[in-house]
């Protein structure tokens, strides 16, 4: 990879934001010289002083969240859970997800030429780091180069492919050119989500996985880390006064320990929490609270290890199992109604590429029995179903009842979730109940999961591929997953992904059961800026939840 950098300029804090609110924002999606797109929301808004949100005018809004063990907040040391929220407050990226897509952020303009391999990125001017230095194209070039040598917790597979990034060059202080080996529909968002780190701090750091000096948490994001306690899992962030972007509606974000999150939200000790379906009426009937329903992304599926049982390789057997499953019954009994039926095409109904015209596999135990009989499956044939803990066990027990109605036995084996995940990834199971939260990610996870030509370790750290190596192989799936990856036109790509879902619905390599709905409760009088990301269903994980939006 060729790396070309320019000499960095220094700027004073007092000048850092001059003219920042006047920046025009354009995003080119389809080719050189494309059309303008969205402006980051709230870039021209005044900072919210807290009036109308439970705070006195002039005082910062303070948001308190339930403490959790999320690691040290740098791109290299945070834990994979929470989408790295604890470090994303500090470090900005070229793009940022809103409710619909990846929108311009540090990149005010991103052109992809017609051949799909040349990316020209125009950066914002006057972006100031927390130490007063200016962020320039050199920092972007350095960040990509450093991440290739020292992968952060989250980095997409396409970026880490040897030789995929052919060159990255700083054309000026505010323009970067990236040339890739071939078109890839995921590259823009994957590259756009990488956090930009300052070159002058990290260039001499040989081991970023053990770098916890105070300067390690200097970024150009909307918040500065003021306190972190590893023992108690607490964090305190304060708004960066010279932030380039949307004004911070929240002045202070704190993660605080609580013993009971429901009592904590009712007492006002925390600002938002997830509530279970049986508590809905308790909060919906309280005028102080607002309850919001999330997109249904996280969910359950049955994975069939075709390497362990040749019967699982029979499409008709997999279809018979699908007819045996009563998804509505599962949702009511195991999810207390807070879920949507899984799509046979795998992508959930709330996914941006969901195909609504797939064949229906309604609950039909008679048809399931007929198909099993035609396959010569004896009455009482039994299989082991590996499950995790808690709700997983309940799902497994309901499935056991449903399979018994078509003459099949299930031995539900519960282990802790870490062991379940490990066994699934190692292929040490017959059937496994998999619970994953990444179903809202880019549709390319269908390639990572079902393309038989990929190695078992493919996927990168940004995508959940739990138990992907289950032995499924289908030529059309391999072809379509590659076609969607290499199609730069979003409309054409959507058509390919729809075709792919049709094949998956017919073949049924796995059985999606249901996708979970989360409910969140908060006091709008205290704060009402909460939002979701288009690919993630946790409100307090969204950076835009804390910033001004149009």
N, C-alpha and C positions, 0 to 999 in steps of 0.2 A: 504494500500500500504506500502510495506517495503522500507525504504530508508537507504542505507548504504553509508557512505562517508569516505574519507581518509583525513589525515591532509594535508593541502595545503602548498606548498613551495613558497618562495618568490624569485623573480629573478630581476636582475638589467636591466634597459632599454638597456644598452650597449650590453648585452648578449642575448637579447630577440630574435633576428632574426638569430642568428648564425646557419647556416646549414639549414635554412628554405627552401631555394630554392632547396635543394637536396632531399626533401621528395618525396617518391613515393606514387602514389595515386591509390587506388583500390576500386572498388565498387562491392559487391557481391549481386546479385539480387535474385537468386533462391534458395539457400540453403547453408549449412555450407561448407566452403572450396571452394567457387565458384571462378569464373574467374575474372581477373582484368578488370577495366573499365577506365573511363576518368580521366585525370589530369586536375585540374582547369586551364583554359586557362591563359597563361601569367605569371605563377608562376616563370618561369626562365628568364623572360624578364627584360631588364633594364627599368627604369622609362622614360617615354616620357617627354622630356624637353620642348616640344612645337614646335620644329623645324618642318616646313612643315605643321603646323596647325595654321598659322596666328599669332604665337607668336615668339618673339626673342629667340634664343637659350639660354637655362639656365633659362628662365622665365617660371613660371607655366602657363598652359593653364587655362583660366578662362571661365567657362560656366555660362551664365545667363539665367534663366528660368522665365517665367511669375509667379508672386506671386499669391498664392491662399491660402485660409483659410484652413490649414491642421492640426492645433492643435499643442500641445507641443510634441516634437519628442522623446517620450519614448513609449515602447510597450503598455502602459496603457492609454495614454492621447492623442495620435494622432487621427485624425478623420478617419473613415473607407474608405473614398475616397482615390484615388491614391495608393491603395495597401500598405499604410503605408510607402511610399518611404521616407518621411522626417525623419523617425527613422531608416530605413534600411541602410542608409548611415553610421550610427553610430554603429548599433548592427548587428553582423554576426549571421548566423544560421549554423546548421550542414550540410544542403544542400542548394543549390541555383539554381533557374531556369535559364537555357539558352534557346536557340531557339528550343530545341528538348525535353528536359526532366529536371528532377532534378539531378544536378551533385554534386559530392563531394565538400565540402567546409571546414568547421571546422572538419568535419568527413572525414578522408582520406580513411576509409574502413568501410563498413557497411554490416555485414553478417546477413542473415535471415535463420535460420535453417529450415530443411525440413518441420517440422510441422507448421511453420509459426508463432510461438509464442515467440521465443527467438531471440532477436536482440542484436548482439555484435558489438559495435561501437568503432573503433580506432580513437582517436583524433590526431590532429597535435601537434607536440612539438614546444615549443618556441613561442607560441601565446601570444602576449603582449597586455594588456589592456592599454587604453589611460593614466592611472595614473602610469604605470610602473609595475603593478602587472602581474603575469602570470595567464592566464586562464588555468584551469585544469578540470579534470572530476568532481571535486566537484562542480564547477560552473554549469555544465550541469545538474547534479543531483538536485542541488538546484533550478535551473530554472524551471524544470518540476514540482517539488514539490510546488514551489511558485505559478506557474500558475494554478495549480489545486485548490489552496486556493484563489487566486486572478486572475481570468481570464483576460488575455489581450484583446485588441480589436479584434485581430484575433487568434482564436484557433479552431481547427477542432472538430467536434462532437465526433469522436471516442475517442479523448484524454480525453474529459470531462465525458464520460460515467462512472458512479460509478463502481469501481472495475475493469475497463478494464485494466489499468496498474496495474498488480499484484505486481510488484516490480521493483525498479530501483536502481542499485548498481554501485558504482565506484570500479572497480576491481583493478585499479591502477591510477596513475595521468593522464594517457592517454587512459584508456579503460573503457567503460561503458556498462553494460548489462541491457537490459530492457526485462522483461517477461510480456506478455499480456495474457488475458484470452482466446483469440481465434484468429485465423488468420483474418487479415483485409487488403484488398488490398490498402487502402488509408492511413494506419497508417504511413508508412515510410515517404511519402512526407509531410503529415500533421505534423508529429513530427519533420521532418527535417527542416521545415520552421519556427519553433519556435525560436525566438531570444534569444540568451544566454546572461543572465545578471550576473554581478559579485556578488557573494555571500557576500563578505565583505562590499559591499555598501547597498545591499537590505535586508539583513537578519533582520535588526532592523526596517524596514519600515513597519508600520502597515497599512497605507493607501496609496497604490501606485497611486491611482487616484487623489491624491493631492500633489504628491511629485515632487517639481520643484527646489530642491536645485541643485547647479552646478554639484555635483557628479552624479545626476540622468541621465546625458547624457554621462557617461563614459561607453564605450563599447570596443569591440575589432575589430570594423569595419574599413573600409578604410578611413573614414573621421571623423573629430572632429567638433562638433558644436562650432562655434566661436561667433555667434550672432543670436538672435531670437527676433523679434519684433511682438508681438501679434496684436497690433493695425494696423500695415501695412502689416501683413502676410509675412514678409520678413525673410529669413534665410541666413546664410553664413556658409559654411563648408570649412574646409581646410584639405588637405591630411595629414593623420597620417604618420609621417616619419618612424615609426617602424612597419608598417603593415606587417603581416606575409605572405600575399598572393600576387595575381597578382599586378604588379606595377600600380600605379594610372596614367593613361594618362592625367587626369584632376587634376590640383592642387587646384583649387578653384571652388566651386559650389555656386552660389547665386540665390536666388529667389527675383526678383525685381518687383515693381509695374509698370504696363504699362496701358495706357488708351485704346490703340488700338493695339492688338497683330500683325496685319498685317503691320501697319506702323512701329511698333517696330522692327520686324524682318528685314524689308527693310532698316531701319536706322542703324541696327547692335546693337540695345539695348538689344535684346535677341538672343539666339543662335539657337533655334528651335521652331517651332510652328505648330499646326495643321491648315490646310487650307481647305476651302470648295471647292467642285468640280468646282464651277463657277470661281474660282481663279487659277485653274490648269495652264492654258495657260500663265497667268501672271508670274508664277514662272518657268514653264518648258521652256519658251522662254528666260529666263534670265540666261546666262551662269554662273553667280555667284552661282546659287542655284542648289541643287539636290532635287528632289521630290521622296519620297518613299511611297509605298502603304502598308498598314497594313494587317494582317490577318483579316478576317471578323468574329469577335466574338460577339460584342455587337449587339443586335437586338430587333425586335418587334415580339410579338405573340398576338393572340387573346385568352384570357382565358374565358372559358364558365363555369359559376357557376351552376353546376348541383344540388346544394342544393336549388337553387332558382327556377329552371325551369326543370321539368321532361323531357321536349322535348330534352333538352341538353344531357340527358342520352342515347338517341338513337344514336347508332353508325352511322346509315345511315344519320341522320340529320347532324351530325358533318362532315361526308364525303361530303354531299351536299354543306355545307358552304365552304369546301375546294375547290370544283369544281367551286364555284361562284367567288372565289378570283383570280384576274389576278395579279400575283406577279410581272411580268415584267412591267406592267403598273404602279403598286405601286412604283417600284424601280425608274422608269423614272420620275414620277410626284412628288413623295414625298421625294425621296432620291437623286434626280438629277443624277441618274445612278450609284451612289457610293454605291453599295450593291450587295450581292449575294442572290439568292432565298433561302428562308428557307427550310430546309429538313423536310419532314414529319416524320422522325425519331428523330427530335428535335436537335440532335447534329449537329452543323453547318459543312459545307463542309470543313472547314479548321481545324476541330478538329482531334486530333491524332487517335481517335477511330471511325471516321465517316465511315458509311457503304454506299458505292457508289452503291449498288445493290438493292436499295429500289424501290417499285412501284412508278410510277409517277402519280401525280394528276395534270394534265394539266388543264388550264383554259377551262371549258366546261359548259357554262351557260345552254345549252339545257339539259345536263345530270343532272345538279343541279335542274332545274325545274321539270324534270321527277321524281327525287327522292323525292322532296318535295311534289309533288302531291300524290305519293304512300303513303307517311306518313300522308296525310290528312291535310297538312299545308295550310291554306287559303291564297289566294293572299292578299297582304297588311299587313300580320302579321308583327308586328314591335317589336323591342327590343331596350333597352337602351345600348349604348356603352360608357363606362366610359373611358375618355382619360385625359392625362396631358395637358401640354402647348406646344406652339411652334410647332415643327415638328409633335408632336403627333396629333394636331388638323388637320393638312394637311393629315396625314395618315387616320384619321377617316373620313374625308370628301370624300376621294377617295373610301374608303370601302363603304360608304353610296351609292355612285353612282353605284358601282359594285353590291351590294346586291339588289338595286332597279331593276336591269336588270333581276333578277330571282324572282321578286315579293315580296321581303322582305324589310321592312323599318328599318332604323337605326336612333335613336335619339342620336346624338353625344353630350355628356355632358362633357364639359371641366372644370377641376378643377386644382389647382396648384398641382405639382407633389407629394409634401409631402402628400396632402390630398388623391390623387389617390392611392399612395402606402399604406396609412393607411387603406383606404376602401377595397383595394384588400386583404390585410392581414386579415382584419376582416370579409371578405366574404360579404361585403355590396355592391354588384353590380350584374347585370345580365351578361353582357359581359364587359370585360375590355381589353383595349389595354395596354399591359405591355411592358415596355422598360427596358431591363436589360443588363448589361455589363459582366455577369459572365459565358457566354456560353462556354468559352474556358477552364473552370475549369475541374478538374477530372470528368470522366463520372459518378461518384457516385452521382452527383447532380440529375441524373435521378431517383435514388432511393429516394432521399430526396424530390423530387417534386411529384413523382407518386406512391410511395408505400403506399397503403391504410392502412397499419398496424401501421404507424408512427403517433406520436402525432403532433399537429399543431405547436409546438415550436421546432421541431427537426431541425437539420442542423448546429448548431454552427454559430459563427459570420463570418466564413470565406467563407460561401456559400450564394449566393443570392437565397432566396426561396420565392420571392415576390408572394403572392397570391396562395401558394401551396395547401391550403385546399379548393379545389373547388368541392370535392365530387366524384372524379373519383375513381373507384375501379375495378381491373382486376386481377384475380388469377395468370395468367402467368406473368404479370408485377411484382407482388409481389414476385413471385418465382425467376425470372431472376435477379431482382435487388438485392436480397439477395445472389444469387449464385455468381454474379460478385464481390460482396463485400468480400466474403470469399474465393475467388480463388487467391492463391498466385502466380500462374504461369501467367506472362503477356500475353503470346500467347493465352492460354486457356481463360483468362479473356476477351481478345479482341473478341474472338468468341462469348462469352456470350453477350457482349455488342452489337455486331452486331445482334444477335437474338432479343435482347430487342428492338432495333430500328425497326426491322421488325414488331413486335407486336404494337409498338407505331404508326408506319406508318399506320397500318391497323385500329387501334382503334381511332386515332386522338383525344386524350383527350384535346389538344389545337392545335391551328393552327399557326405554325411558318410562319411568313410573309417574312421577309428578314433580313439578317445580314449585318451590316454596314461596309463599307471600310473607313478607315481614311487615309488622305494624310498628310504627314509631309514634311516641307520644311526646309532646313538648308544649310549653306555654307560649303562645304567640305574643302575649303582652310582654314577655321577657325578651323573646327573639323569634323572628319569623322568616329568617333567610335561608332555611334548610332546602336542599335540593339533592337530586340523585345525579349520577353519571350514567351515560347511555349504556354502559356495559357493566355496571356495578350497582348493587341494590342496598348500599349502606349510606345513609344520609350524612352522618358525621365524618365519613371518609372523603367527601367531595370538597376539594379546595374552594370551589365556588360557593359553598355553603357559608363562607365567612367573608365574602367580598361583595362589593356592589355589583348588581346586574341590572340590565335595562328592563 
